[in-house]
Amino acid sequence: MAECITSLQNKYIKLAAALKQKKYREETGLFAVEGVRLVEEAARSHYRVDTCLYVPKALEQKRVQDILNRFKNSGTRVLAVSNEAYHKVTDTQEPQGIMALVEKFQPDISDLLASEKLPLLLVLDHLQDPGNVGSAIRSADAAGCTGVILSRGCADLYAGKTVRSTMGSLFHLPVLENVDLPAFLAVCKNNRINIMITTLSDARVYFHVDFTRPVAIVFGNEGNGVTASLLPEADERLYIPLKGKAESLNVTAAASVILYEAVRQRQYMG
């Protein structure tokens, strides 16, 4: 059995613990992924895994054994740590005893536009809740989006809650963070991608909108909606009609509804 790290002052323990803070994620270019499923997804993805930490008891699971073998074969640093040391680095209430320290990856806008698939882009404008950002990425993955764009001012893509909320979808499709939205929307126009903005102002019901074209769909901040200065950039303005007494839908629910209308039109009509 590999030597087990017990010291809380070990440099890798200190590094993993520091990644709970955005400052250190930015300084190191790393973020932490916890749990068997998420670490599996990271291992299978194009992201580079720098280090894997695990507690010996986790080896009772064959999935963990397979993950560690994959990492060892790919040159990833694999370290056994004590329960006490793992407790220092974990960011979850019920840790599964395995964590990966992963290098951040920022695709280029050209990567999204070069896709052979008909563009279906989810654009998030100043979403501040990490859970909403993560869940929206998961919905985009489920709907087959070709990419997700996070504006400047969105919740940190690599915060623990955001990563967990993606349920692995972070590793399945291109996600761009800290994007200048006016500049991005200009690129969309230059590439004949239709800009659709969700708003109640001078908008059409979403199921009357044609999603069979290349589209980028913009959803706004939980409280204030899409930034007003972006509205003139819209080729289409759309909204979801509400029939009960609720004043609004959660932004992730709204994104799911509209994205699946795009799926319906593209794959199940005609």
N, C-alpha and C positions, 0 to 999 in steps of 0.2 A: 504494500500500500504506500502511496506517496506520502511524503512528510507533510504534516498538518501544521498550518500557520496558526499560532495561538496569540501572538503579540498584537495588541491593539495599535501598536506603533509601527507595525510593518507598513512599508510604503504602499503596497497595493491595497491594504485595508484602508489606509488614510485616503488614498486616491478614490476608492469606491465610495467612501462616506462623503467625501467632498463633492461628488457629482450630484448630490441632492440639491446643490445650490447652482443656480443658473450661471453665476460668475465663473465657477470652476468648469462647468460644461463648455462655456465659451473659451476659456483659457486653454483647455486641453483638447478641445474638439471631440470629446467623448461624451457618451451618455450611457446610462445603466438600463438594462433590460432584465426583469426578474420573472421567474416562474418557468416551468418546463415548457409550456406551449410557446411562450414568447421567445424564449431562448432558442427553441427549435426553429421558429420562423426566421430569427436572425441568422442562424447557422445555414439555412437553405438559401438565403438571399444574397444579393450582390454587395451588401454591406460588409465591411471588414471588421471582424471581431478581434479586438486587441487581447483581451484577457477574459477567462472564465473562472469564477469562484464557485466552489460547491462545498457542502458539508458531507462528510463520509456517509451519513445515513441515507443521503439522496441516491447513493449507488444501489440501493435496494430496488430501484426502478430501472427496468431495462431501457426505457426511453432516455434516461439520464446517461446510462452507460453508452448508448449509441451517440448521444450528443457529444460526450467527452471524446469518444474515439474519432468522431468527425473533426473536432477541433484539433486534436493531437496530430491528425494526418495533414491538416492544413497549416500547421505551424502556429496556431493560436496558443498563447500561454495558458496553461491549465493549472489551477492551484486549489488544493484542499485546505479548508479553513475550519477552525473550531466553531461550535455553536455560538460561543460568546463573541467571537470575531464577526461572524455573519450577522449577529444581532445588531452590531454597530453599523453595518453597511446597508441593511435592508430598509426599504421604504414602504413595506406592506405589513398589514396586520397579521396575516397568516402566511408567512414566508414558506416557500417550497424548497429552499435550500440550494438554489442554483441561480447564478447571476452572470450576465455577460456585460462587459464594458465594450461598447461598440463605437466605431468612428462615425461621426456625422457624415451625411452625404447630401449634397445640394445639387440636384440635376440642373442643367441649363434649360432655359426656356426653349431653345431650339430642339432639345430632346423631346419635349412635349409636342411640338409642331411637326416633328419628323415621323411621328407615329403613323403606321399604315392604316390604323383604325380611324373611322370618322370621329373628329374631335368632339368629346363631351367633357368639358372642364368644369370643375366645381371651384368657385372663387369665394373665399371667406374674407369679409371685410370687418376687421376690428372685433372679431369674436374674442371675448375675454375669459370665458370659462374653459379650462383645460379639458373637462369632460365633454363639453360640446364640440370642441375642435377634434378630439379623438374619435368621438362617435360619428361626426360628419365624415371623417376620413374612412371610417368603416363602411358607412352607407355608400360613399363614392366607389369604394372597392367592390361592394356587392352589386352595384348597378353597372359596373364595367366602365367607369370613367377612365379617361386617358390621362388624367392628372388632377391634382389639387393644388390650389394656389392660396397661400396665407399672406394677407397683407401685413405691412408693418403695423404693430400694435395688437396683433393677435396674441393669444396665449402661447407660451413657449412650446414649440413642437416636441421638444425633447425632455420636457418635464415628466416626472414619473407618472402623474395622473393622466397626462395626455397619451403617453405611450401605452399605458395599460388600457385606456379607453379605445384605442384603435384595435385591440384584440388581434394584433399581428398584421393588420392591413397596412400599417406604415411600411412594411417590407414588401408589399405587393404592387404598389403603383408609385409613380413619381410624385413627390410632394415638395413644393418650393415654399420656403419661408422668407419672411421679411421682404416681401415683394412691393415695389412701388406700383400701386394699382393703376394710376393714370398712364404710366409708361407701358405697363403690361397690356392694358386695354387698347392702346395705340398699336401695339404689335399684333394683337388679335385682328384689329381692323385691316391692317396691312396684309394679313394672311387670310382674309375673307372668312373669319370666324365671327359669327353673329353674337353680339353681346346682349344677354338677357338679364335684366335686373328685377329683383323682387321688391315691390313697393305697392302701396295703396294709391299712389298718386298717378292719375291718368293711365291706369293699367288695365290689361285684359285678363280674364279668367285663364288660368294656366292651360286648361285642356283645349282652348281655342288657338293655342300657339303651336307653330310647326317646329318640332324638335328633330326632324329628320335632316336638318341642315347642320353644318359644323357650328357648335354653340359653346359659349362660356357663360355659365349661370352664376350670378352674383347674389350672395346672401349677406345680410348685414348684421351689425351688432345686436346683441340680445335685447337691449333697451331702446336703441335709437334707429335701428335699421341701417340701410345702406347710406354711406356718406353722401350728403346732398349734392356735392360738387361732381359726383360720378354720374348722376342721373341723366344729364344731357348726352352721355356717351352711349346710352341704351339704344339698341336697334329694336328691342321689344321690352315693354314693362309688363310684368305679370304678377298675379296674386292668387292666393288660394281662398275660395269663399268659405266662410264659417257659418254653419247652420244652427249650432247650439248657442249656449250663453258664454262660452269661452271667448275671451278677447283676442287671443292669439294662439299660435302653435309654437312649441319649442322649435328653435332654429334647425335642430337635427331632424325633427319630425317633418318640418316643412321641406327640407332638402330631400328627404327620402321620398316624399310624395311627388315632388316635381321630377326628380331623377328617374323615378319609375314610370312616370308618364313618358319620358324620353325613351325608356326601354320599350314600353308598350308600342309607341309609334314606330320605332325602328325595327322591331322584331316580330310584332304580333298583329300588325295591320296589313290588310291586303292579302 
